[in-house]
Amino acid sequence: MSAQTTSRPAPAAGPGGAAMARMFGGPPTNRPTDFRGSARRLLGLLAPHRLALLGILAVGVVSIGLMVVGPMILGRATDLIFSGVISKQYPEGMDKAQVLAKLRAEGQDTLADTFSTLDLRPGLGIDFAAVGQVLLLAMGLFVLSSLFALVQGRLTARVVQHTVFDLRERVEAKFARLPLRYFDKQPRGEVLSRVTNDIDNLAQSMQQTLAQMMTSLLTIVGVLVMMLVISPLLALVALVTVPLSVLVATKVGKRAQPQFVKQWATTGKLNGHIEEMFTGHALVKVFGRREQAERTFQEHNQDLYDAGYRSQFISGMIQPAIMFLSNVSYVLVAVVGALRVSSGAISLGDVQAFIQYSRQFGQPLTQIAAMANLLQSGVVSAERVFELLDAEEQSEEPAEPVRQPSVRGQVEFHNVSFRYEEDKPLIENLSLSVRPGRTVAIVGPTGAGKTTLVNLLMRFYELDGGKITLDGVDIAEMTREDVRAKTGMVLQDAWLFGGTIADNIAYGSPGATREQIVAAAEATHVDRLVRTLPDGYDTVVDEEGGNVSAGEKQLITVARAFLAEPAILILDEATSSVDTRTEVLIQRAMNALREGRTSFVIAHRLSTIRDADLILVMESGSIVEQGTHDSLLAANGPYSRLYAAQFANPLTGAEA
């Protein structure tokens, strides 16, 4: 066994520093949103649902078509009633031409022009049967239009939920491909906010705007066609204010957009703070930082309030502005329409229908304006999710990976170099050879690179140089799953998942029987603790194991590794949270667990590694000393100083 390091030992750099800086210093810098690019990409998510979208469009066309015909039919009913009222005023036997001639002879030319568009039948009065038929037809059209609108809404809900379902699956799959570097640099609350809040906001925005936007655009087209059919002149008058409406919506929307970016970025920052304070709730109380935590929360909350208020207020200005312009258009149409009726150019019913169309034309514009804030908020959330999906992934797996059904446990590091940040070297040209079945202990001060070394072995990070081999095979030529399947790891920070204790022990061995679970627990001295719990192995623990002690959590994770029976065992301060008596028991279990397996033990408590076959002493990413416990003490080097610091003076924290 040999170890060597060459060239430039550098200060240690770990993954936690950048993450902590972002946790307490704020979220990553937010770049301006690319609204158009993100909107196009968002529409691209709907591409797999083309047929459903075509169905939504077809149903929408039918629904809007039936709806826009309604006012013209109602205009016909108005003409029938008006004609009947006027016809009743003249004696039976006269015809329309005689009535008009009589009015012109009396000098009432304007009235004659107005009546010229009517179907006059002197003496007959209102034809209620014809009016009833027209009203029934209009009602039938409106009912059918509503039914098609319901179908459109159902199809839209299905498309949106399928799209969001697929997006969540893509995000989940992305997590599996992201390297640990990404999570080192991102606060957990920020990541969770993108996965939960932003996707939920995106779903809500799409649900409320997709069908409504399509309906509004179809309504504008349909109503415009009907307006041109009735009167091109009135249509031109109605369209006068449209350019102003578009200009207002564009200008105000550009001002609101940065506020939505700030709103959702601040949401992520606030969630990150809440997640940190909740996770470290006991620590906050112990150090009396509750007031500071509350002040920080209030600052983030105020920032979110300000950004949310500005974004909603600014975008909310669009709707009343467009409503005002629509009312101006309405007045112009009413005045010009009255003049056209008095000149006999169009009938009163046509003007009534046109006024309804002008209101219908302005309504979708107002609705689109009202959706502006939803659209911008949704696109900003979409961009935040896209940023996660676009994050740099871990390197590709080899096209033809080497498969090793079984391994002996020969581990070798060949001139390995690694750094967390490009300008801060950590491990440089490190070489190490470990024979199968040997136990290697790694010691050194905090930040020396001990955990980094085993993380590289697990392929949690990719090397900057050199290679690591397992039984002579470069682990880069194996799949990560294969490498990790042959490795068991017990971390200093024990983690339990929501479920029973039996489920947690069997987490690394899904097919394990209850007998095997109990046997592993007995071998690692967990059984006696589990038996004291009300439901034994069926006791349910929460996601962070809050209802069991830290020592019990660590014992359960040790039992988990024991049951998995890995070829290579990594113990990262695996006994740091247990009492001395339990530590002795676990050490005995570990001796049995390590038998025949290559083991790497990271330890600060040197009493746990006296029996190791090889002890490596690391400083600043370099192996500065190696040997057995006795030989290193005799060498009177760094290991001897570490040992003396722990055991020589009881006043400095000696372990007897």
C-alpha positions in Angstrom: 0.0 0.0 0.0 1.3 3.4 -0.9 0.2 6.9 -1.0 1.8 10.0 -2.5 0.9 13.5 -3.3 2.8 16.0 -5.4 2.6 19.7 -6.2 1.0 22.6 -4.5 -1.2 21.6 -1.5 -4.0 24.2 -1.5 -6.4 25.5 1.1 -9.4 23.2 1.5 -12.6 24.2 -0.2 -15.9 22.4 0.4 -19.3 22.3 -1.2 -21.0 23.9 1.7 -19.4 27.4 1.6 -21.2 28.5 -1.5 -24.5 27.1 -0.4 -24.3 28.8 3.0 -23.4 32.1 1.4 -26.5 31.9 -0.8 -28.7 30.7 2.0 -27.9 33.7 4.2 -27.0 36.2 1.6 -29.9 35.8 -0.8 -30.8 33.8 -3.9 -28.7 33.6 -7.0 -28.7 36.8 -9.1 -31.8 37.1 -11.2 -31.3 37.9 -14.9 -34.0 39.7 -16.8 -36.7 37.3 -18.1 -36.8 36.5 -21.8 -40.5 36.8 -22.1 -40.8 35.8 -25.7 -38.4 33.0 -25.6 -39.9 31.5 -22.4 -43.4 31.9 -23.8 -42.5 30.1 -27.0 -40.8 27.3 -25.0 -43.9 27.1 -22.8 -46.1 26.7 -25.9 -43.7 24.0 -26.9 -44.7 22.0 -23.8 -48.2 21.7 -25.4 -46.8 20.2 -28.6 -47.5 16.6 -27.6 -51.2 17.5 -27.2 -51.6 18.9 -30.8 -54.7 16.8 -31.5 -56.4 17.9 -28.2 -55.5 21.5 -28.9 -57.0 21.2 -32.4 -60.1 19.7 -30.7 -60.2 22.7 -28.3 -59.8 25.1 -31.3 -62.6 23.3 -33.3 -65.0 23.3 -30.3 -64.1 26.9 -29.6 -64.8 28.0 -33.2 -68.3 26.3 -33.1 -69.0 27.9 -29.7 -68.0 31.4 -30.7 -69.6 31.0 -34.1 -73.0 30.3 -32.5 -72.5 33.0 -30.0 -71.7 35.8 -32.5 -74.7 35.0 -34.7 -77.0 35.6 -31.7 -77.0 39.4 -31.7 -77.8 39.6 -35.4 -80.8 37.3 -34.8 -81.9 39.4 -31.8 -81.6 42.4 -34.0 -84.1 40.8 -36.3 -86.5 40.5 -33.3 -86.0 44.2 -32.6 -86.9 45.0 -36.2 -90.0 42.9 -36.0 -91.2 44.6 -32.9 -90.4 48.1 -34.2 -92.0 47.4 -37.5 -95.1 46.1 -35.7 -95.4 49.2 -33.5 -95.1 51.5 -36.6 -97.4 49.4 -38.7 -100.2 49.7 -36.1 -100.2 53.4 -36.5 -101.3 53.3 -40.1 -104.7 52.0 -41.5 -105.0 48.5 -43.0 -104.9 48.6 -46.8 -101.9 50.8 -47.2 -98.6 49.4 -48.3 -95.0 50.4 -47.3 -94.6 52.6 -50.4 -97.7 54.6 -49.6 -96.6 55.1 -46.0 -93.2 56.4 -47.1 -94.8 58.6 -49.8 -97.2 60.1 -47.2 -94.4 60.9 -44.8 -92.3 62.6 -47.5 -95.4 64.6 -48.6 -95.7 65.8 -45.0 -92.1 66.9 -45.1 -90.9 64.1 -42.7 -88.1 62.9 -44.9 -85.8 61.8 -42.0 -88.6 59.6 -40.6 -89.3 58.2 -44.0 -85.6 57.3 -44.4 -85.7 55.6 -41.0 -88.8 53.6 -41.9 -87.4 52.6 -45.3 -85.4 49.7 -43.7 -88.5 48.3 -41.9 -90.9 45.6 -43.1 -94.1 47.7 -42.7 -97.5 46.0 -42.8 -100.0 48.7 -41.9 -102.8 47.7 -39.6 -101.3 44.3 -38.6 -99.2 45.3 -35.5 -96.6 43.1 -33.9 -96.2 39.6 -35.3 -95.6 37.9 -31.9 -95.4 34.4 -33.5 -92.4 35.5 -35.6 -90.8 37.3 -32.7 -91.2 34.1 -30.6 -89.6 32.0 -33.2 -86.6 34.4 -33.5 -86.2 34.4 -29.7 -86.3 30.6 -29.5 -83.8 30.4 -32.2 -81.5 32.8 -30.4 -81.9 30.9 -27.1 -81.1 27.6 -28.8 -78.0 29.0 -30.3 -76.8 30.4 -26.9 -77.5 27.1 -25.2 -75.5 25.2 -27.8 -72.7 27.7 -27.6 -72.6 27.2 -23.8 -72.5 23.4 -24.2 -69.6 23.6 -26.6 -67.9 26.0 -24.2 -68.2 23.4 -21.4 -66.6 20.8 -23.6 -63.8 23.2 -24.4 -63.2 23.8 -20.7 -63.0 20.1 -20.0 -60.6 19.5 -22.8 -58.5 22.5 -21.7 -58.3 21.2 -18.1 -57.2 17.8 -19.4 -54.4 19.3 -21.6 -53.1 21.6 -18.9 -53.0 19.0 -16.2 -51.3 16.5 -18.5 -48.8 19.2 -19.5 -48.0 20.0 -15.9 -47.9 16.3 -15.0 -45.3 15.8 -17.8 -43.3 18.9 -16.6 -43.2 17.5 -13.0 -41.9 14.2 -14.3 -39.2 16.0 -16.3 -38.2 17.9 -13.2 -38.1 14.7 -11.1 -36.0 13.0 -13.8 -33.7 16.1 -14.0 -33.0 15.8 -10.3 -31.6 12.3 -10.9 -29.2 13.7 -13.5 -28.1 16.8 -11.6 -24.7 16.6 -9.9 -24.2 17.4 -6.3 -22.4 20.6 -7.4 -25.8 22.0 -8.3 -27.3 21.3 -4.9 -24.2 22.6 -3.2 -24.8 26.0 -4.8 -28.6 26.2 -4.4 -30.6 26.8 -1.1 -33.0 24.0 -0.6 -35.9 26.4 -0.2 -35.2 28.0 -3.5 -35.1 24.6 -5.3 -38.3 23.5 -3.5 -40.0 26.8 -4.5 -39.3 26.2 -8.2 -40.6 22.6 -8.0 -43.8 23.5 -6.0 -44.8 27.2 -6.1 -43.6 27.9 -9.6 -45.1 24.8 -11.2 -48.4 25.4 -9.3 -48.4 29.0 -10.4 -47.7 27.9 -14.0 -50.5 25.4 -13.9 -52.9 28.0 -12.6 -51.9 30.5 -15.2 -52.2 28.0 -18.1 -55.6 26.8 -16.8 -57.0 30.3 -16.6 -55.5 31.7 -19.8 -55.2 28.9 -22.4 -59.0 28.5 -23.1 -59.8 32.1 -22.3 -57.1 33.4 -24.6 -58.2 31.2 -27.4 -61.9 32.1 -26.8 -61.0 35.8 -26.7 -59.1 35.7 -30.0 -61.8 33.7 -31.7 -64.4 36.2 -30.4 -62.5 39.1 -31.7 -62.3 37.5 -35.2 -65.9 36.4 -35.2 -67.3 39.7 -34.0 -65.1 41.7 -36.4 -66.5 39.6 -39.3 -70.1 40.3 -38.2 -69.4 44.0 -37.7 -68.0 44.2 -41.3 -71.1 42.4 -42.6 -73.5 44.9 -40.9 -71.6 48.1 -41.6 -68.0 48.6 -42.7 -68.2 52.2 -41.6 -69.3 51.4 -38.1 -66.6 48.7 -38.0 -64.0 51.3 -38.8 -65.3 53.6 -36.0 -65.2 50.7 -33.5 -61.6 49.9 -34.4 -60.3 53.4 -33.9 -59.4 52.7 -30.2 -57.8 49.3 -30.8 -54.3 50.6 -31.6 -54.4 52.7 -28.4 -55.5 49.6 -26.4 -52.6 47.5 -27.8 -50.2 50.4 -27.0 -51.4 50.7 -23.4 -51.2 46.9 -22.8 -47.6 46.8 -24.3 -46.3 49.7 -22.3 -47.8 48.8 -19.0 -46.9 45.1 -19.5 -43.2 46.0 -19.9 -43.3 47.9 -16.7 -45.0 45.0 -14.8 -42.7 42.3 -16.1 -39.6 43.0 -13.9 -41.8 43.1 -10.9 -43.1 39.6 -11.5 -39.5 38.4 -11.8 -38.7 40.0 -8.5 -41.9 38.6 -6.9 -41.1 35.0 -7.7 -37.4 35.4 -6.9 -38.3 36.8 -3.5 -40.8 34.0 -3.0 -37.9 31.5 -3.4 -35.8 33.5 -1.0 -38.5 33.6 1.6 -39.1 29.8 1.2 -35.4 29.2 1.6 -35.4 31.2 4.9 -38.5 29.4 6.2 -37.1 26.0 5.4 -33.8 26.8 7.1 -35.5 28.2 10.2 -37.9 25.2 10.4 -35.1 22.7 10.0 -32.9 24.4 12.5 -35.7 25.4 14.9 -34.1 24.0 18.0 -30.8 25.6 17.1 -32.4 29.0 16.6 -33.9 28.8 20.1 -30.7 27.5 21.7 -28.7 30.5 20.5 -31.4 33.0 21.1 -31.7 34.0 17.4 -35.5 33.9 17.3 -35.8 37.7 17.0 -33.2 37.9 14.3 -34.9 35.1 12.4 -38.2 37.0 12.7 -36.6 40.2 11.5 -35.1 38.4 8.5 -38.5 36.9 7.8 -40.2 40.3 8.0 -37.6 41.8 5.6 -38.2 39.0 3.1 -41.9 39.1 3.6 -41.9 42.9 3.1 -39.9 42.5 -0.1 -42.4 40.0 -1.3 -45.3 42.3 -0.4 -43.7 45.2 -2.2 -42.9 43.2 -5.4 -46.3 41.5 -5.4 -48.1 44.8 -4.8 -46.2 46.5 -7.6 -46.6 43.7 -10.1 -50.4 43.3 -9.5 -51.0 47.1 -9.3 -49.1 47.9 -12.5 -50.5 45.0 -14.5 -53.9 45.8 -13.1 -53.8 49.2 -14.7 -54.2 47.6 -18.1 -57.8 46.5 -17.6 -59.4 49.8 -16.5 -57.4 51.6 -19.3 -58.8 49.3 -22.0 -62.3 49.5 -20.5 -62.1 53.3 -20.8 -61.1 53.1 -24.4 -63.8 50.5 -25.1 -66.4 52.8 -23.6 -65.1 55.6 -25.9 -65.6 53.3 -28.8 -69.1 52.4 -27.6 -70.1 56.0 -27.5 -68.7 56.7 -31.0 -70.6 53.6 -32.4 -73.8 54.7 -30.7 -73.6 58.3 -32.2 -72.6 57.2 -35.7 -75.1 54.3 -35.6 -78.0 56.7 -34.7 -77.0 58.9 -37.7 -76.9 55.9 -40.0 -80.4 54.8 -38.9 -81.8 58.2 -39.3 -80.5 58.3 -42.9 -81.9 54.9 -43.6 -78.6 53.3 -44.3 -79.2 50.5 -41.8 -82.0 49.4 -39.6 -82.5 49.9 -35.9 -82.1 46.2 -35.2 -78.7 46.3 -37.1 -77.5 49.1 -34.9 -78.6 47.3 -31.8 -76.8 44.2 -33.0 -73.7 46.2 -33.8 -73.7 47.9 -30.4 -73.8 44.4 -28.9 -70.9 43.4 -31.2 -68.9 46.5 -30.2 -69.3 45.5 -26.5 -68.4 41.9 -27.4 -65.4 43.2 -29.3 -64.2 45.2 -26.3 -64.8 42.5 -23.8 -62.2 40.0 -25.0 -59.7 42.9 -25.2 -60.5 43.6 -21.6 -60.2 39.9 -20.7 -56.8 39.7 -22.4 -55.7 42.7 -20.5 -57.0 41.2 -17.3 -55.0 38.0 -18.1 -51.8 40.0 -18.7 -50.7 39.7 -15.0 -51.5 36.0 -15.1 -49.6 35.5 -18.3 -46.5 37.4 -17.1 -46.5 35.7 -13.8 -46.9 32.3 -15.4 -44.1 32.9 -17.9 -41.7 34.1 -15.1 -42.5 30.9 -13.2 -42.0 28.9 -16.4 -38.6 30.5 -16.9 -37.5 29.6 -13.3 -38.5 26.0 -14.0 -36.7 26.0 -17.3 -33.6 27.3 -15.6 -33.7 24.2 -13.4 -34.2 22.0 -16.4 -31.4 23.7 -18.3 -28.9 23.3 -15.4 -25.7 21.5 -16.3 -26.1 17.8 -15.8 -23.6 15.2 -14.6 -21.5 13.6 -17.3 -23.0 11.0 -19.6 -22.8 7.4 -18.6 -20.5 5.3 -20.8 -22.1 4.0 -24.0 -20.9 0.4 -23.2 -20.4 0.3 -19.4 -18.2 -2.3 -17.8 -20.3 -4.7 -15.7 -18.8 -6.4 -12.6 -21.2 -8.9 -11.1 -18.9 -9.2 -8.1 -15.9 -7.3 -6.9 -13.0 -8.2 -4.5 -12.7 -4.6 -3.3 -9.3 -3.5 -4.7 -9.4 0.3 -4.8 -6.8 2.5 -6.4 -6.5 6.3 -6.8 -4.2 7.2 -9.7 -2.9 10.8 -9.7 -6.4 12.1 -8.8 -7.0 15.8 -8.9 -10.2 17.6 -7.9 -11.4 21.1 -7.0 -14.9 22.4 -6.2 -14.0 25.8 -7.7 -11.7 26.2 -10.7 -9.4 28.7 -9.0 -9.2 26.8 -5.7 -7.4 23.4 -6.0 -8.2 20.9 -3.3 -6.8 17.5 -4.2 -3.8 17.4 -6.5 -2.2 14.3 -8.0 -3.2 12.0 -5.1 -2.4 8.3 -5.5 -3.5 5.5 -3.2 -3.8 1.7 -3.3 -6.0 -0.3 -1.0 -6.0 -4.1 -1.0 -9.3 -6.0 -0.7 -10.7 -6.5 2.8 -8.5 -3.8 4.3 -9.8 -1.1 6.6 -8.5 2.4 5.7 -9.1 5.2 8.2 -8.9 8.8 7.1 -8.2 11.5 9.7 -7.3 15.1 9.6 -8.7 18.6 10.5 -12.0 19.8 9.2 -11.8 20.8 5.5 -8.8 18.6 4.8 -10.7 16.7 2.0 -11.6 13.5 3.9 -15.2 13.3 2.9 -14.4 14.6 -0.6 -12.1 11.6 -1.1 -14.9 9.1 -0.5 -17.4 11.2 -2.5 -15.1 10.9 -5.5 -15.1 7.1 -4.9 -18.9 7.1 -5.0 -18.8 9.3 -8.2 -20.8 12.0 -6.5 -18.4 14.3 -8.2 -16.3 13.8 -11.4 -12.6 14.0 -11.3 -10.6 16.9 -12.8 -7.7 14.6 -13.4 -6.5 11.0 -12.9 -8.7 8.0 -12.3 -10.1 5.7 -9.6 -10.2 2.0 -10.3 -12.2 -0.8 -8.7 -10.6 -4.2 -9.2 -8.6 -2.6 -12.0 -11.7 -1.1 -13.8 -11.9 2.7 -14.1 -15.1 3.6 -12.2 -15.8 6.2 -15.0 -16.3 3.2 -17.3 -19.0 1.8 -15.0 -22.4 3.3 -14.4 -22.9 5.3 -11.3 -25.7 2.9 -10.3 -23.3 0.0 -10.5 -20.6 1.7 -8.5 -23.0 2.8 -5.8 -24.7 -0.6 -5.7 -21.4 -2.1 -4.6 -20.9 0.5 -1.9 -22.5 1.1 1.4 -22.3 4.4 3.1 -23.2 5.6 6.7 -23.1 9.3 6.9 -22.4 11.6 9.9 -25.8 13.3 9.2 -28.1 10.4 9.6 -31.3 10.7 7.5 -34.5 8.8 7.8 -37.4 8.8 5.4 -41.1 9.0 6.3 -42.2 5.4 7.0 -41.7 2.6 9.5 -38.4 1.7 11.1 -38.5 -1.6 9.2 -38.9 0.3 5.9 -35.9 2.5 6.8 -33.6 -0.4 7.6 -34.7 -2.2 4.4 -34.3 1.0 2.3 -31.1 -0.3 0.6 -32.5 -3.9 0.3 -36.1 -3.6 -1.0 -36.6 -7.4 -1.1 -35.5 -8.0 2.5 -37.7 -10.1 4.7 -38.8 -9.2 8.2 -36.4 -11.9 9.6 -33.4 -10.4 7.7 -34.4 -6.9 8.9 -34.5 -8.1 12.5 -31.2 -10.0 12.1 -29.5 -6.8 10.9 -31.0 -4.8 13.7 -29.8 -7.4 16.3 -26.3 -7.4 14.8 -26.0 -3.6 15.1 -27.7 -3.4 18.5 -30.7 -1.6 17.2 -33.2 -4.4 18.1 -33.1 -3.6 21.8 -34.0 0.0 21.2 -36.7 -0.8 18.7 -38.3 -3.2 21.1 -38.8 -0.4 23.6 -41.0 1.6 21.1 -44.8 1.1 21.3 -45.1 -0.4 17.8 -41.6 -1.9 17.5 -40.4 -2.2 13.9 -43.7 -0.8 12.7 -43.1 2.5 14.5 -43.6 5.4 12.0 -40.9 8.0 11.9 -41.2 11.3 10.1 -39.0 12.5 7.2 -36.3 13.8 9.5 -36.7 11.2 12.3 -37.9 13.8 14.7 -39.5 11.2 17.0 -36.3 9.3 17.6 -33.0 10.5 19.1 -30.0 11.3 17.0 -28.2 8.2 18.3 -31.1 6.0 17.4 -31.3 7.5 13.9 -27.6 6.7 13.4 -28.1 3.2 14.7 -30.9 2.7 12.2 -28.7 3.9 9.3 -25.9 1.5 10.4 -28.4 -1.4 10.4 -29.4 -0.2 6.9 -25.9 -0.5 5.6 -25.4 -3.8 7.4 -28.4 -5.3 5.7 -27.3 -4.2 2.2 -24.0 -6.2 2.6 -21.9 -4.0 0.2 -18.5 -4.9 -1.1 -17.1 -1.6 -0.1 -18.1 0.2 3.1 -17.8 3.9 3.8 -18.3 5.1 7.4 -18.3 8.9 7.7 -18.3 9.7 11.4 -20.8 6.9 11.8 -20.7 6.8 15.6 -20.5 10.5 16.3 -24.0 10.8 17.7 -24.0 7.8 20.1 -22.9 7.4 23.6 -19.6 5.6 24.6 -21.2 2.3 25.5 -23.3 2.2 22.3 -20.2 3.1 20.4 -18.4 0.1 21.7 -21.3 -2.1 20.7 -21.4 -0.6 17.2 -17.6 -1.0 16.8 -18.0 -4.7 17.5 -20.8 -4.9 14.9 -18.6 -2.9 12.5 -15.8 -5.3 12.9 -18.1 -8.1 11.8 -19.5 -5.9 9.0 -16.1 -5.0 7.7 -14.8 -8.6 7.6 -13.9 -9.4 4.0 -14.9 -5.9 2.8 -12.8 -2.9 1.9 -13.7 -0.2 4.3 -13.0 3.5 4.4 -13.6 5.1 7.8 -13.6 8.8 8.3 -13.2 9.7 11.9 -12.4 12.6 14.3 -12.6 10.3 17.3 -9.3 8.5 17.0 -10.4 5.8 19.5 -12.6 4.3 16.8 -9.8 3.6 14.3 -6.9 2.1 16.4 -7.5 -1.3 14.7 -7.5 0.1 11.2 -5.1 -1.6 8.7 -4.0 1.8 7.4 -4.5 5.3 8.7 -4.2 8.2 6.2 -3.6 11.7 7.7 -4.9 14.4 5.3 -4.2 18.1 5.4 -5.4 20.6 2.7 -6.3 17.8 0.2 -3.0 16.0 0.6 -2.1 12.7 2.3 0.7 13.9 4.6 1.2 10.7 6.6 0.2 7.1 6.5 0.7 4.0 8.6 -0.8 2.0 11.4 -1.9 3.5 14.7 1.3 2.4 16.6 3.7 3.4 13.8 2.1 6.8 13.4 2.4 7.5 17.1 6.0 6.5 17.0 6.7 8.8 14.1 5.7 11.8 16.3 4.1 13.5 13.3 0.7 15.1 12.5 -1.2 12.0 13.7 0.7 12.0 17.0 -0.3 15.6 17.5 -3.9 14.9 16.7 -3.9 12.0 19.1 -2.2 14.1 21.9 -4.8 16.8 21.4 -7.6 14.3 22.1 -6.1 12.2 24.8 -3.1 13.9 26.4 -5.0 16.6 28.4 -8.4 15.8 29.9 -9.1 19.5 30.1 -9.1 19.8 26.4 -11.8 17.2 25.8 -9.9 13.9 26.4 -11.7 10.6 25.8 -10.7 8.1 28.4 
